[in-house]
Amino acid sequence: MKRICIIFDHPYTGDACFNEPHNRSFSAVLLLRAKEKYEQNGYIVDVIDLHKDGFDPVMHKEDLIAWRKKEVNHPLIKNYQERIMIAEELLFIFPIWWEAMPAMMKGFFDKVIAKGIIYEEVNGKKLFKNNLVNLKKVKMVTVMATPHLIYKFMFGNPITKIAFRGTFRKMGFHKLKWLNYSAVHKLSVSDREKLLDAFSHKIEK
């Protein structure tokens, strides 16, 4: 069976997929739909819910020392690393705030995707040697208030530069996919359902 690891970041956690005031997240609904679709397709689905886990995204002094020594000083980080190391696909789901990812997702990139564990620097080469030997695909799903065309042409798609060009392409991964949903709060309930149905078909490809 194929294995996918979904990394999810939203303060309301992945449980906020129901229409409850002040506890509802379209990101969480996308997580639920993605999980259902992959399970229908026979995948083993492993969900990392950063807020539910209480993940600390801050790179503290002791964290940076461990990072430089190519060591792990926290069991949760080690657990995350072990889980992404065995995944054939990675799927990141999070909202866009101030044109980039929230703090917990940035902290995941900073602390979990670590030198000497997830990748290796190679002298004289621009690209890194990756240790994610099972990984075949990386996907990213985002939700934002900014209109998509403004995000793309005015801001230059900063999230893809951070997550794709600045991270995974450096490690030699080029099978990357980004699905973005903007201004969802302006859609009617029926339009959101249509969007979710289309998402269920797009995410599996």
N, CA and C atoms as a LAMMPS dump frame, in Angstrom:
ITEM: TIMESTEP
0
ITEM: NUMBER OF ATOMS
615
ITEM: BOX BOUNDS ff ff ff
-5.0000000000000000e+02 5.0000000000000000e+02
-5.0000000000000000e+02 5.0000000000000000e+02
-5.0000000000000000e+02 5.0000000000000000e+02
ITEM: ATOMS id mol type element x y z
1 1 1 N 0.837 -1.202 0
2 1 2 C 0 0 0
3 1 3 C 0.872 1.252 0
4 2 1 N 0.421 2.268 -0.722
5 2 2 C 1.144 3.529 -0.732
6 2 3 C 0.869 4.286 0.563
7 3 1 N 1.813 5.124 0.926
8 3 2 C 1.687 5.872 2.172
9 3 3 C 1.853 7.36 1.887
10 4 1 N 0.899 8.157 2.36
11 4 2 C 0.99 9.607 2.254
12 4 3 C 0.994 10.217 3.644
13 5 1 N 1.828 11.226 3.83
14 5 2 C 1.863 11.964 5.093
15 5 3 C 1.337 13.373 4.817
16 6 1 N 0.278 13.747 5.517
17 6 2 C -0.322 15.072 5.365
18 6 3 C 0.104 15.927 6.556
19 7 1 N 0.727 17.062 6.276
20 7 2 C 1.142 17.995 7.322
21 7 3 C 0.167 19.155 7.311
22 8 1 N -0.55 19.329 8.417
23 8 2 C -1.654 20.291 8.488
24 8 3 C -1.381 21.358 9.539
25 9 1 N -1.654 22.609 9.156
26 9 2 C -1.445 23.723 10.083
27 9 3 C -2.649 24.658 10.051
28 10 1 N -3.391 24.693 11.141
29 10 2 C -4.439 25.682 11.361
30 10 3 C -4.728 25.713 12.863
31 11 1 N -4.857 26.903 13.445
32 11 2 C -5.071 26.99 14.899
33 11 3 C -6.274 26.218 15.409
34 12 1 N -7.313 26.064 14.577
35 12 2 C -8.5 25.334 15.009
36 12 3 C -8.325 23.82 14.929
37 13 1 N -7.216 23.364 14.399
38 13 2 C -6.871 21.95 14.175
39 13 3 C -7.739 21.346 13.068
40 14 1 N -7.431 20.116 12.732
41 14 2 C -8.173 19.428 11.689
42 14 3 C -9.592 19.06 12.08
43 15 1 N -9.944 19.253 13.347
44 15 2 C -11.301 18.937 13.804
45 15 3 C -12.309 20.015 13.417
46 16 1 N -11.83 21.152 12.916
47 16 2 C -12.715 22.284 12.626
48 16 3 C -13.311 22.191 11.224
49 17 1 N -13.779 21.015 10.871
50 17 2 C -14.327 20.8 9.526
51 17 3 C -15.847 20.832 9.511
52 18 1 N -16.428 21.246 10.624
53 18 2 C -17.886 21.371 10.696
54 18 3 C -18.248 22.852 10.82
55 19 1 N -19.435 23.178 10.491
56 19 2 C -19.845 24.585 10.401
57 19 3 C -20.209 25.153 11.766
58 20 1 N -19.214 25.24 12.641
59 20 2 C -19.42 25.792 13.975
60 20 3 C -18.802 27.19 14.043
61 21 1 N -19.535 28.199 14.477
62 21 2 C -18.993 29.559 14.56
63 21 3 C -17.705 29.6 15.38
64 22 1 N -16.717 30.283 14.863
65 22 2 C -15.411 30.468 15.502
66 22 3 C -14.651 29.157 15.706
67 23 1 N -15.1 28.126 15.024
68 23 2 C -14.366 26.852 15.063
69 23 3 C -14.542 26.129 13.729
70 24 1 N -14.451 26.892 12.654
71 24 2 C -14.609 26.311 11.327
72 24 3 C -13.47 26.796 10.433
73 25 1 N -12.976 25.886 9.653
74 25 2 C -11.822 26.171 8.805
75 25 3 C -11.991 25.456 7.477
76 26 1 N -11.896 26.203 6.374
77 26 2 C -11.963 25.573 5.074
78 26 3 C -10.74 24.691 4.859
79 27 1 N -9.634 25.061 5.452
80 27 2 C -8.437 24.22 5.386
81 27 3 C -8.714 22.842 5.991
82 28 1 N -9.461 22.827 7.101
83 28 2 C -9.788 21.559 7.753
84 28 3 C -10.723 20.716 6.89
85 29 1 N -11.638 21.375 6.171
86 29 2 C -12.517 20.638 5.264
87 29 3 C -11.705 20.027 4.126
88 30 1 N -10.738 20.767 3.613
89 30 2 C -9.861 20.237 2.569
90 30 3 C -9.06 19.043 3.089
91 31 1 N -8.61 19.127 4.333
92 31 2 C -7.913 17.997 4.954
93 31 3 C -8.81 16.768 4.999
94 32 1 N -10.054 16.946 5.433
95 32 2 C -10.994 15.833 5.527
96 32 3 C -11.235 15.21 4.155
97 33 1 N -11.458 16.053 3.14
98 33 2 C -11.717 15.537 1.791
99 33 3 C -10.493 14.804 1.239
100 34 1 N -9.315 15.359 1.468
101 34 2 C -8.089 14.714 0.98
102 34 3 C -7.898 13.36 1.658
103 35 1 N -8.104 13.324 2.967
104 35 2 C -7.943 12.074 3.712
105 35 3 C -8.917 11.012 3.194
106 36 1 N -10.162 11.399 2.996
107 36 2 C -11.172 10.465 2.49
108 36 3 C -10.805 9.944 1.103
109 37 1 N -10.369 10.834 0.22
110 37 2 C -10.042 10.445 -1.148
111 37 3 C -8.852 9.479 -1.176
112 38 1 N -7.814 9.777 -0.419
113 38 2 C -6.646 8.898 -0.412
114 38 3 C -6.965 7.537 0.214
115 39 1 N -7.781 7.536 1.249
116 39 2 C -8.164 6.259 1.848
117 39 3 C -9.011 5.434 0.88
118 40 1 N -9.874 6.089 0.119
119 40 2 C -10.664 5.386 -0.899
120 40 3 C -9.76 4.749 -1.954
121 41 1 N -8.637 5.401 -2.212
122 41 2 C -7.688 4.898 -3.211
123 41 3 C -6.69 3.902 -2.633
124 42 1 N -6.897 3.496 -1.384
125 42 2 C -6.077 2.451 -0.795
126 42 3 C -4.79 2.902 -0.148
127 43 1 N -4.645 4.205 0.092
128 43 2 C -3.448 4.721 0.744
129 43 3 C -3.505 4.526 2.258
130 44 1 N -2.343 4.399 2.858
131 44 2 C -2.214 4.597 4.296
132 44 3 C -2.02 6.085 4.506
133 45 1 N -2.942 6.736 5.22
134 45 2 C -2.906 8.185 5.396
135 45 3 C -2.455 8.522 6.816
136 46 1 N -1.352 9.226 6.91
137 46 2 C -0.79 9.649 8.192
138 46 3 C -0.908 11.162 8.274
139 47 1 N -1.666 11.665 9.254
140 47 2 C -1.89 13.104 9.393
141 47 3 C -1.076 13.662 10.559
142 48 1 N -0.245 14.641 10.259
143 48 2 C 0.46 15.41 11.283
144 48 3 C -0.305 16.717 11.46
145 49 1 N -0.963 16.879 12.595
146 49 2 C -1.734 18.085 12.9
147 49 3 C -0.899 18.898 13.893
148 50 1 N -0.205 19.906 13.392
149 50 2 C 0.798 20.613 14.182
150 50 3 C 0.223 21.261 15.435
151 51 1 N -0.934 21.905 15.325
152 51 2 C -1.521 22.555 16.505
153 51 3 C -2.04 21.529 17.507
154 52 1 N -2.63 20.466 17.021
155 52 2 C -3.116 19.434 17.935
156 52 3 C -1.957 18.804 18.7
157 53 1 N -0.8 18.686 18.034
158 53 2 C 0.381 18.105 18.667
159 53 3 C 1.099 19.077 19.59
160 54 1 N 0.752 20.361 19.512
161 54 2 C 1.445 21.36 20.324
162 54 3 C 2.872 21.586 19.864
163 55 1 N 3.111 21.478 18.57
164 55 2 C 4.453 21.653 18.014
165 55 3 C 4.974 23.066 18.272
166 56 1 N 6.217 23.16 18.71
167 56 2 C 6.865 24.451 18.948
168 56 3 C 7.664 24.83 17.708
169 57 1 N 7.24 25.865 16.974
170 57 2 C 7.925 26.206 15.737
171 57 3 C 9.182 27.043 15.908
172 58 1 N 9.42 27.542 17.123
173 58 2 C 10.545 28.461 17.342
174 58 3 C 11.864 27.701 17.347
175 59 1 N 12.823 28.21 16.597
176 59 2 C 14.17 27.643 16.607
177 59 3 C 14.928 28.249 17.778
178 60 1 N 14.908 27.557 18.913
179 60 2 C 15.611 28.027 20.103
180 60 3 C 17.108 27.739 19.975
181 61 1 N 17.883 28.302 20.891
182 61 2 C 19.339 28.133 20.856
183 61 3 C 19.73 26.661 20.844
184 62 1 N 19.118 25.872 21.731
185 62 2 C 19.463 24.453 21.808
186 62 3 C 19.039 23.699 20.545
187 63 1 N 17.967 24.168 19.904
188 63 2 C 17.536 23.555 18.651
189 63 3 C 18.549 23.803 17.547
190 64 1 N 19.053 25.027 17.47
191 64 2 C 20.021 25.359 16.434
192 64 3 C 21.342 24.627 16.652
193 65 1 N 21.731 24.484 17.911
194 65 2 C 22.951 23.726 18.208
195 65 3 C 22.795 22.279 17.753
196 66 1 N 21.639 21.681 18.057
197 66 2 C 21.378 20.304 17.626
198 66 3 C 21.335 20.222 16.101
199 67 1 N 20.732 21.212 15.454
200 67 2 C 20.652 21.242 13.993
201 67 3 C 22.049 21.27 13.382
202 68 1 N 22.923 22.085 13.951
203 68 2 C 24.293 22.184 13.428
204 68 3 C 25.082 20.902 13.671
205 69 1 N 24.761 20.21 14.753
206 69 2 C 25.441 18.946 15.064
207 69 3 C 24.811 17.764 14.345
208 70 1 N 23.744 18.039 13.584
209 70 2 C 22.989 17 12.881
210 70 3 C 22.404 15.997 13.87
211 71 1 N 21.875 16.548 14.947
212 71 2 C 21.249 15.746 15.989
213 71 3 C 19.802 16.189 16.163
214 72 1 N 19.031 15.424 16.902
215 72 2 C 17.639 15.769 17.208
216 72 3 C 17.488 15.809 18.722
217 73 1 N 16.994 16.934 19.22
218 73 2 C 16.905 17.075 20.676
219 73 3 C 15.472 17.065 21.193
220 74 1 N 14.522 16.71 20.311
221 74 2 C 13.123 16.682 20.756
222 74 3 C 12.432 15.474 20.141
223 75 1 N 11.74 14.671 20.957
224 75 2 C 11.11 13.441 20.444
225 75 3 C 10.041 13.695 19.389
226 76 1 N 9.336 14.827 19.456
227 76 2 C 8.296 15.102 18.465
228 76 3 C 8.915 15.361 17.093
229 77 1 N 10.022 16.077 17.057
230 77 2 C 10.709 16.328 15.784
231 77 3 C 11.221 15.021 15.204
232 78 1 N 11.781 14.193 16.041
233 78 2 C 12.266 12.885 15.586
234 78 3 C 11.115 12.043 15.033
235 79 1 N 9.983 12.097 15.713
236 79 2 C 8.789 11.377 15.256
237 79 3 C 8.338 11.865 13.889
238 80 1 N 8.302 13.184 13.702
239 80 2 C 7.913 13.752 12.408
240 80 3 C 8.882 13.309 11.311
241 81 1 N 10.161 13.359 11.609
242 81 2 C 11.169 12.977 10.613
243 81 3 C 11.014 11.518 10.203
244 82 1 N 10.764 10.669 11.163
245 82 2 C 10.584 9.246 10.855
246 82 3 C 9.355 9.031 9.972
247 83 1 N 8.317 9.802 10.202
248 83 2 C 7.076 9.634 9.448
249 83 3 C 7.188 10.149 8.015
250 84 1 N 7.893 11.25 7.794
251 84 2 C 8.043 11.727 6.42
252 84 3 C 9.081 10.906 5.661
253 85 1 N 9.993 10.266 6.389
254 85 2 C 11.015 9.445 5.729
255 85 3 C 10.412 8.204 5.073
256 86 1 N 9.299 7.707 5.584
257 86 2 C 8.7 6.494 5.022
258 86 3 C 7.562 6.797 4.064
259 87 1 N 7.233 8.079 3.889
260 87 2 C 6.109 8.453 3.022
261 87 3 C 6.529 8.475 1.559
262 88 1 N 5.607 8.068 0.698
263 88 2 C 5.814 8.171 -0.745
264 88 3 C 5.295 9.505 -1.288
265 89 1 N 4.386 10.107 -0.543
266 89 2 C 3.885 11.424 -0.915
267 89 3 C 3.785 12.287 0.34
268 90 1 N 4.038 13.584 0.159
269 90 2 C 3.831 14.567 1.212
270 90 3 C 2.79 15.565 0.73
271 91 1 N 1.873 15.912 1.603
272 91 2 C 0.845 16.894 1.28
273 91 3 C 0.784 17.912 2.417
274 92 1 N 1.035 19.17 2.082
275 92 2 C 0.984 20.255 3.049
276 92 3 C -0.322 21.031 2.848
277 93 1 N -1.063 21.255 3.934
278 93 2 C -2.312 22.015 3.874
279 93 3 C -2.257 23.105 4.942
280 94 1 N -2.46 24.361 4.513
281 94 2 C -2.393 25.469 5.464
282 94 3 C -2.952 26.737 4.828
283 95 1 N -3.338 27.729 5.651
284 95 2 C -3.773 29.018 5.108
285 95 3 C -2.56 29.9 4.8
286 96 1 N -2.761 30.881 3.944
287 96 2 C -1.728 31.87 3.647
288 96 3 C -2.014 33.124 4.464
289 97 1 N -1.019 33.518 5.27
290 97 2 C -1.123 34.74 6.07
291 97 3 C 0.029 35.654 5.701
292 98 1 N -0.271 36.913 5.407
293 98 2 C 0.76 37.866 4.984
294 98 3 C 1.615 37.269 3.876
295 99 1 N 0.954 36.617 2.964
296 99 2 C 1.509 36.067 1.721
297 99 3 C 2.431 34.865 1.91
298 100 1 N 2.52 34.315 3.123
299 100 2 C 3.372 33.142 3.366
300 100 3 C 2.657 32.172 4.299
301 101 1 N 3.363 31.107 4.701
302 101 2 C 2.752 30.122 5.587
303 101 3 C 2.745 30.622 7.031
304 102 1 N 1.822 30.096 7.863
305 102 2 C 1.819 30.44 9.288
306 102 3 C 3.079 29.935 9.99
307 103 1 N 3.271 30.399 11.214
308 103 2 C 4.502 30.135 11.959
309 103 3 C 4.768 28.65 12.161
310 104 1 N 3.721 27.875 12.463
311 104 2 C 3.957 26.455 12.735
312 104 3 C 4.454 25.721 11.499
313 105 1 N 3.905 26.049 10.334
314 105 2 C 4.372 25.39 9.119
315 105 3 C 5.797 25.816 8.787
316 106 1 N 6.109 27.094 8.974
317 106 2 C 7.484 27.552 8.744
318 106 3 C 8.432 26.85 9.703
319 107 1 N 7.998 26.685 10.948
320 107 2 C 8.828 25.98 11.922
321 107 3 C 9.05 24.528 11.552
322 108 1 N 8.043 23.911 10.936
323 108 2 C 8.198 22.535 10.461
324 108 3 C 9.306 22.472 9.42
325 109 1 N 9.299 23.393 8.475
326 109 2 C 10.356 23.436 7.464
327 109 3 C 11.719 23.68 8.124
328 110 1 N 11.775 24.601 9.089
329 110 2 C 13.042 24.954 9.719
330 110 3 C 13.626 23.823 10.561
331 111 1 N 12.766 23.159 11.345
332 111 2 C 13.269 22.236 12.359
333 111 3 C 13.215 20.766 11.955
334 112 1 N 12.227 20.404 11.127
335 112 2 C 12.053 18.993 10.767
336 112 3 C 12.852 18.627 9.516
337 113 1 N 12.827 19.504 8.518
338 113 2 C 13.588 19.243 7.287
339 113 3 C 15.032 19.668 7.556
340 114 1 N 15.744 18.818 8.265
341 114 2 C 17.033 19.178 8.846
342 114 3 C 18.216 18.586 8.089
343 115 1 N 19.283 19.373 8.053
344 115 2 C 20.529 18.95 7.412
345 115 3 C 21.128 17.752 8.146
346 116 1 N 21.61 16.797 7.382
347 116 2 C 22.221 15.613 7.97
348 116 3 C 21.238 14.524 8.33
349 117 1 N 19.938 14.843 8.213
350 117 2 C 18.891 13.866 8.52
351 117 3 C 17.959 13.716 7.313
352 118 1 N 17.343 14.81 6.892
353 118 2 C 16.444 14.776 5.738
354 118 3 C 17.217 15.028 4.444
355 119 1 N 18.276 15.81 4.525
356 119 2 C 19.101 16.076 3.341
357 119 3 C 20.559 16.257 3.747
358 120 1 N 21.433 16.175 2.748
359 120 2 C 22.861 16.363 2.968
360 120 3 C 23.383 17.442 2.021
361 121 1 N 24.286 18.277 2.52
362 121 2 C 24.973 19.211 1.648
363 121 3 C 26.1 18.482 0.917
364 122 1 N 26.249 18.79 -0.356
365 122 2 C 27.295 18.159 -1.156
366 122 3 C 28.249 19.241 -1.63
367 123 1 N 29.515 19.114 -1.299
368 123 2 C 30.503 20.124 -1.661
369 123 3 C 30.577 20.319 -3.17
370 124 1 N 30.55 21.59 -3.575
371 124 2 C 30.694 21.907 -4.985
372 124 3 C 29.424 21.784 -5.796
373 125 1 N 28.314 21.468 -5.152
374 125 2 C 27.051 21.307 -5.88
375 125 3 C 25.982 22.223 -5.293
376 126 1 N 25.135 22.752 -6.172
377 126 2 C 24.065 23.633 -5.733
378 126 3 C 22.928 22.859 -5.094
379 127 1 N 22.657 21.662 -5.61
380 127 2 C 21.572 20.855 -5.081
381 127 3 C 22.041 20.027 -3.892
382 128 1 N 21.099 19.718 -3.019
383 128 2 C 21.383 18.859 -1.877
384 128 3 C 21.131 17.399 -2.248
385 129 1 N 21.744 16.509 -1.493
386 129 2 C 21.44 15.083 -1.626
387 129 3 C 20.311 14.783 -0.644
388 130 1 N 19.212 14.274 -1.156
389 130 2 C 18.076 14.044 -0.264
390 130 3 C 18.117 12.63 0.315
391 131 1 N 17.619 12.525 1.54
392 131 2 C 17.522 11.234 2.218
393 131 3 C 16.095 10.706 2.257
394 132 1 N 15.203 11.383 1.57
395 132 2 C 13.809 10.926 1.489
396 132 3 C 13.701 9.946 0.326
397 133 1 N 14.246 8.771 0.523
398 133 2 C 14.416 7.82 -0.577
399 133 3 C 13.089 7.261 -1.101
400 134 1 N 12.031 7.332 -0.308
401 134 2 C 10.732 6.804 -0.736
402 134 3 C 9.859 7.852 -1.413
403 135 1 N 10.231 9.111 -1.281
404 135 2 C 9.34 10.191 -1.701
405 135 3 C 9.248 10.298 -3.219
406 136 1 N 7.998 10.346 -3.713
407 136 2 C 7.739 10.457 -5.148
408 136 3 C 7.059 11.778 -5.521
409 137 1 N 6.191 12.294 -4.642
410 137 2 C 5.432 13.509 -4.959
411 137 3 C 5.341 14.41 -3.725
412 138 1 N 5.302 15.709 -3.999
413 138 2 C 5.058 16.7 -2.949
414 138 3 C 3.927 17.604 -3.435
415 139 1 N 2.893 17.746 -2.603
416 139 2 C 1.751 18.586 -2.956
417 139 3 C 1.509 19.611 -1.854
418 140 1 N 0.959 20.734 -2.257
419 140 2 C 0.683 21.81 -1.311
420 140 3 C -0.694 22.382 -1.621
421 141 1 N -1.515 22.516 -0.581
422 141 2 C -2.867 23.065 -0.723
423 141 3 C -2.972 24.263 0.216
424 142 1 N -3.341 25.41 -0.337
425 142 2 C -3.404 26.622 0.468
426 142 3 C -4.757 27.304 0.327
427 143 1 N -5.088 28.096 1.343
428 143 2 C -6.317 28.889 1.367
429 143 3 C -5.924 30.32 1.709
430 144 1 N -6.432 31.282 0.938
431 144 2 C -6.065 32.681 1.184
432 144 3 C -7.226 33.615 0.854
433 145 1 N -7.182 34.804 1.429
434 145 2 C -8.177 35.827 1.115
435 145 3 C -7.778 36.614 -0.128
436 146 1 N -6.484 36.741 -0.38
437 146 2 C -5.985 37.488 -1.533
438 146 3 C -6.442 36.827 -2.832
439 147 1 N -6.965 37.579 -3.78
440 147 2 C -7.314 36.988 -5.078
441 147 3 C -6.106 36.321 -5.718
442 148 1 N -6.334 35.185 -6.328
443 148 2 C -5.23 34.372 -6.842
444 148 3 C -4.372 35.131 -7.854
445 149 1 N -4.991 35.877 -8.764
446 149 2 C -4.221 36.581 -9.785
447 149 3 C -3.345 37.675 -9.18
448 150 1 N -3.846 38.34 -8.147
449 150 2 C -3.029 39.346 -7.461
450 150 3 C -1.855 38.671 -6.768
451 151 1 N -2.125 37.535 -6.131
452 151 2 C -1.049 36.798 -5.453
453 151 3 C 0.01 36.352 -6.458
454 152 1 N -0.437 35.933 -7.626
455 152 2 C 0.489 35.42 -8.638
456 152 3 C 1.284 36.532 -9.326
457 153 1 N 0.603 37.569 -9.792
458 153 2 C 1.277 38.57 -10.619
459 153 3 C 1.817 39.761 -9.829
460 154 1 N 1.163 40.141 -8.742
461 154 2 C 1.657 41.269 -7.962
462 154 3 C 2.72 40.833 -6.953
463 155 1 N 2.46 39.692 -6.284
464 155 2 C 3.388 39.226 -5.263
465 155 3 C 4.352 38.158 -5.766
466 156 1 N 4.044 37.545 -6.903
467 156 2 C 4.97 36.58 -7.493
468 156 3 C 4.931 35.195 -6.886
469 157 1 N 3.765 34.781 -6.372
470 157 2 C 3.621 33.432 -5.786
471 157 3 C 4.713 33.117 -4.762
472 158 1 N 4.856 33.917 -3.709
473 158 2 C 5.941 33.678 -2.75
474 158 3 C 5.913 32.307 -2.1
475 159 1 N 4.739 31.72 -1.907
476 159 2 C 4.704 30.43 -1.215
477 159 3 C 5.364 29.324 -2.027
478 160 1 N 5.231 29.374 -3.346
479 160 2 C 5.884 28.349 -4.162
480 160 3 C 7.4 28.56 -4.186
481 161 1 N 7.825 29.799 -4.079
482 161 2 C 9.264 30.063 -4.036
483 161 3 C 9.87 29.551 -2.731
484 162 1 N 9.13 29.69 -1.646
485 162 2 C 9.614 29.219 -0.349
486 162 3 C 9.609 27.692 -0.28
487 163 1 N 8.439 27.11 -0.551
488 163 2 C 8.263 25.677 -0.314
489 163 3 C 8.795 24.807 -1.442
490 164 1 N 8.643 25.253 -2.673
491 164 2 C 9.055 24.429 -3.81
492 164 3 C 10.464 24.778 -4.278
493 165 1 N 10.647 26.002 -4.791
494 165 2 C 11.951 26.374 -5.333
495 165 3 C 13.022 26.408 -4.245
496 166 1 N 12.683 26.978 -3.094
497 166 2 C 13.679 27.148 -2.046
498 166 3 C 13.906 25.942 -1.165
499 167 1 N 13.082 24.916 -1.295
500 167 2 C 13.224 23.735 -0.428
501 167 3 C 13.319 22.447 -1.245
502 168 1 N 12.223 22.01 -1.821
503 168 2 C 12.205 20.677 -2.434
504 168 3 C 12.973 20.599 -3.749
505 169 1 N 12.959 21.658 -4.546
506 169 2 C 13.758 21.615 -5.77
507 169 3 C 15.249 21.528 -5.453
508 170 1 N 15.657 22.14 -4.354
509 170 2 C 17.054 22.05 -3.938
510 170 3 C 17.452 20.611 -3.633
511 171 1 N 16.467 19.82 -3.213
512 171 2 C 16.742 18.426 -2.892
513 171 3 C 16.485 17.503 -4.081
514 172 1 N 16.214 18.107 -5.238
515 172 2 C 16.068 17.316 -6.451
516 172 3 C 14.672 16.828 -6.74
517 173 1 N 13.657 17.365 -6.02
518 173 2 C 12.277 16.963 -6.28
519 173 3 C 11.636 17.938 -7.247
520 174 1 N 11.08 17.403 -8.327
521 174 2 C 10.46 18.249 -9.333
522 174 3 C 9.006 17.871 -9.601
523 175 1 N 8.533 16.795 -8.98
524 175 2 C 7.129 16.433 -9.132
525 175 3 C 6.352 17.114 -8.011
526 176 1 N 6.032 18.382 -8.263
527 176 2 C 5.423 19.247 -7.262
528 176 3 C 4.082 19.766 -7.781
529 177 1 N 3.127 19.877 -6.878
530 177 2 C 1.803 20.345 -7.282
531 177 3 C 1.25 21.294 -6.234
532 178 1 N 0.678 22.406 -6.709
533 178 2 C 0.096 23.407 -5.814
534 178 3 C -1.347 23.653 -6.196
535 179 1 N -2.253 23.521 -5.225
536 179 2 C -3.663 23.869 -5.397
537 179 3 C -3.976 24.998 -4.433
538 180 1 N -4.487 26.1 -4.962
539 180 2 C -4.756 27.264 -4.133
540 180 3 C -6.227 27.662 -4.231
541 181 1 N -6.81 28.02 -3.077
542 181 2 C -8.209 28.436 -3.03
543 181 3 C -8.29 29.807 -2.373
544 182 1 N -8.714 30.799 -3.162
545 182 2 C -8.739 32.176 -2.667
546 182 3 C -10.167 32.692 -2.555
547 183 1 N -10.34 33.613 -1.6
548 183 2 C -11.634 34.284 -1.382
549 183 3 C -12.78 33.295 -1.221
550 184 1 N -12.537 32.195 -0.536
551 184 2 C -13.576 31.184 -0.332
552 184 3 C -14.717 31.731 0.516
553 185 1 N -14.392 32.675 1.392
554 185 2 C -15.418 33.236 2.28
555 185 3 C -16.509 33.979 1.515
556 186 1 N -16.239 34.321 0.277
557 186 2 C -17.218 35.04 -0.538
558 186 3 C -18.135 34.095 -1.321
559 187 1 N -17.838 32.806 -1.292
560 187 2 C -18.618 31.841 -2.067
561 187 3 C -19.863 31.394 -1.303
562 188 1 N -20.881 31.026 -2.038
563 188 2 C -22.079 30.456 -1.423
564 188 3 C -21.784 29.023 -0.994
565 189 1 N -22.668 28.465 -0.192
566 189 2 C -22.487 27.092 0.286
567 189 3 C -22.451 26.115 -0.893
568 190 1 N -23.336 26.312 -1.859
569 190 2 C -23.37 25.409 -3.011
570 190 3 C -22.101 25.53 -3.848
571 191 1 N -21.577 26.74 -3.985
572 191 2 C -20.335 26.929 -4.744
573 191 3 C -19.15 26.296 -4.015
574 192 1 N -19.176 26.357 -2.705
575 192 2 C -18.1 25.701 -1.942
576 192 3 C -18.159 24.184 -2.125
577 193 1 N -19.346 23.643 -2.16
578 193 2 C -19.49 22.204 -2.368
579 193 3 C -18.967 21.788 -3.74
580 194 1 N -19.25 22.595 -4.751
581 194 2 C -18.73 22.31 -6.088
582 194 3 C -17.211 22.37 -6.089
583 195 1 N -16.677 23.354 -5.408
584 195 2 C -15.222 23.486 -5.321
585 195 3 C -14.606 22.264 -4.641
586 196 1 N -15.245 21.792 -3.57
587 196 2 C -14.739 20.631 -2.839
588 196 3 C -14.829 19.357 -3.678
589 197 1 N -15.89 19.231 -4.451
590 197 2 C -16.012 18.069 -5.332
591 197 3 C -14.897 18.077 -6.372
592 198 1 N -14.605 19.254 -6.929
593 198 2 C -13.523 19.354 -7.91
594 198 3 C -12.174 19.077 -7.245
595 199 1 N -12.006 19.545 -6.015
596 199 2 C -10.784 19.304 -5.264
597 199 3 C -10.532 17.81 -5.076
598 200 1 N -11.578 17.057 -4.777
599 200 2 C -11.432 15.63 -4.544
600 200 3 C -10.872 14.911 -5.757
601 201 1 N -11.182 15.421 -6.946
602 201 2 C -10.658 14.812 -8.171
603 201 3 C -9.234 15.292 -8.465
604 202 1 N -8.972 16.566 -8.165
605 202 2 C -7.654 17.133 -8.473
606 202 3 C -6.557 16.613 -7.546
607 203 1 N -6.88 16.401 -6.286
608 203 2 C -5.847 16.087 -5.31
609 203 3 C -5.221 14.721 -5.524
610 204 1 N -5.95 13.804 -6.121
611 204 2 C -5.428 12.45 -6.287
612 204 3 C -4.494 12.322 -7.486
613 205 1 N -4.449 13.319 -8.36
614 205 2 C -3.66 13.228 -9.59
615 205 3 C -2.224 13.677 -9.359
